[in-house]
Amino acid sequence: MQEIERVNVEKRLSDMAIYNGVAYLAGQVPDDAGLDMEGQTAQVLATIDQLLATAGTDKSRILMATVYVANMKEFDAMNRAWDAWVAPGNAPPRATVEARLANPDYKVEIVVTAALR
């Protein structure tokens, strides 16, 4: 039986679990909640890039993404950062949901699942 690898394990959660050729990322939030929506999104996407690299994969291998936004009125600003980041020709399936986030200053949280190389 294949082992589950967990990355950045804390008491409550891990940033990522890797199993059976798939990386499952926890919801990633910005480090600087004072940024605007575009800035927070770019920061979260950079964190996702780092975690995927740790797993030996990248954004071109994302199988599914779920984006949680605190205010759907900022959807266009989130998409500006997303569109600048997404791998050309490899835009993954994605859902965007308006939700109350854990920190009222967070504007975005993103969850992805990606295939390993």
Summary of the structure (lengths in Angstrom):
residues: 117
radius of gyration: 13.9
end to end distance: 20.1
largest distance: 46.3
contacts: 344
relative contact order: 0.25
helix: 30%
strand: 28%
